[in-house]
Amino acid sequence: MTRRQHVPWKAAGTASENEHSADAVVRETGWVFNNVTGEELSLADFVETGNHETRAYLQAFGLDTDALASQTMVEIGSGIGRMTASFSDIFGKVVACDLDAAFLERCRETVAQFGHPERLQTSHVTDGRTLALADDSADLVFSYITLQHCHHDDAIALAKEAVRVARPGSLVILNFRTWVAQDLVLWPAGKLTRATWRLPRVGPKIAQMRLPARLGWQANRLSPTEVWQAVGPSLTDAAVYRSPKRRPFGVAGTRDDVFDGVHRSHWWLVATVR
Ligand SMILES: C[S@@+](CC[C@H](N)C(=O)[O-])C[C@H]1O[C@@H](n2cnc3c(N)ncnc32)[C@H](O)[C@@H]1O
């Protein structure tokens, strides 16, 4: 049986398999990645949003994109390749990992059209918590708006996996979601929504609808302290990036930093593997 927190992704992946053109996939399922809808959307527009974000984040976290051409990066939660195409322009090799195999097929298509397919490898995260990749095989492990969608324990497991596959001296750049005041309403509403996905007949239909999906798909909240307790001993030179609208998280052993592009409910762990 599909695990509850996997439902909206499997539903969107299945929906993407029914579309005949890449532009139609973006119109039907692109909103699960960048929350944008519209009859005129194209894969090119979709990839352009990713292109903008990859460079903005890498720059904000102090990476010189010109120096990355010989490096191998791993992207946890690539989806249909919104950011992956751009990563394949920047890095020598990109390993796109995702829970949904149909997304990975579409990711190949996206990178073939807008990036460097010869630099792409895909890797299916079959259990939602283990990367089928060797220890010390990456120069950078990156994840954006993905770990918030995993079961709490799977998100922690994937953070540990990121550290395992990153070679000593390389970077992990991981995005998480933590508590905000609106969660007083959003968190119980999300739990209720996830329960409806199990209903016979209507459940699978609800899982494909935008509003319920958006309510139910954030499957955890993780504080910087909790993640740091799990992976901190393996990391050094760590920074927690937050929105300037939030107070510092104050995690001992990490540097506090801000970036305008960080949503109030999000934070990033940027650290070097020991
Ligand atoms: C909101 S999308 C973000 C995709 C991409 N990072 C982007 O910004 O366009 C979240 C992605 O994470 C994937 N995902 C969800 N849970 C996962 C898990 N446990 N392991 C790996 N991928 C997962 C989903 O299938 C989906 O492609």
PDBQT file of the ligand as one rigid body, heavy atoms in Angstrom, charges set to zero:
ROOT
HETATM    1  C1  LIG A 301       7.544  20.151  -4.342  1.00  0.00    +0.000 C 
HETATM    2  S1  LIG A 301       8.398  18.967  -5.320  1.00  0.00    +0.000 S 
HETATM    3  C2  LIG A 301       9.943  19.787  -5.567  1.00  0.00    +0.000 C 
HETATM    4  C3  LIG A 301      10.693  19.333  -6.805  1.00  0.00    +0.000 C 
HETATM    5  C4  LIG A 301      11.928  20.189  -7.126  1.00  0.00    +0.000 C 
HETATM    6  N1  LIG A 301      12.846  20.214  -6.020  1.00  0.00    +0.000 N 
HETATM    7  C5  LIG A 301      11.504  21.582  -7.525  1.00  0.00    +0.000 C 
HETATM    8  O1  LIG A 301      11.772  22.528  -6.775  1.00  0.00    +0.000 OA
HETATM    9  O2  LIG A 301      10.892  21.717  -8.578  1.00  0.00    +0.000 OA
HETATM   10  C6  LIG A 301       8.824  17.657  -4.212  1.00  0.00    +0.000 C 
HETATM   11  C7  LIG A 301       9.443  16.460  -4.898  1.00  0.00    +0.000 C 
HETATM   12  O3  LIG A 301       9.914  15.575  -3.889  1.00  0.00    +0.000 OA
HETATM   13  C8  LIG A 301       9.598  14.245  -4.248  1.00  0.00    +0.000 C 
HETATM   14  N2  LIG A 301       9.533  13.479  -3.005  1.00  0.00    +0.000 N 
HETATM   15  C9  LIG A 301       8.553  13.513  -2.068  1.00  0.00    +0.000 A 
HETATM   16  N3  LIG A 301       8.868  12.676  -1.068  1.00  0.00    +0.000 NA
HETATM   17  C10 LIG A 301      10.077  12.118  -1.374  1.00  0.00    +0.000 A 
HETATM   18  C11 LIG A 301      10.914  11.165  -0.728  1.00  0.00    +0.000 A 
HETATM   19  N4  LIG A 301      10.575  10.615   0.433  1.00  0.00    +0.000 N 
HETATM   20  N5  LIG A 301      12.080  10.824  -1.331  1.00  0.00    +0.000 NA
HETATM   21  C12 LIG A 301      12.428  11.385  -2.518  1.00  0.00    +0.000 A 
HETATM   22  N6  LIG A 301      11.663  12.284  -3.186  1.00  0.00    +0.000 NA
HETATM   23  C13 LIG A 301      10.504  12.636  -2.611  1.00  0.00    +0.000 A 
HETATM   24  C14 LIG A 301       8.272  14.361  -4.980  1.00  0.00    +0.000 C 
HETATM   25  O4  LIG A 301       8.009  13.227  -5.794  1.00  0.00    +0.000 OA
HETATM   26  C15 LIG A 301       8.484  15.651  -5.764  1.00  0.00    +0.000 C 
HETATM   27  O5  LIG A 301       9.063  15.412  -7.010  1.00  0.00    +0.000 OA
ENDROOT
TORSDOF 0
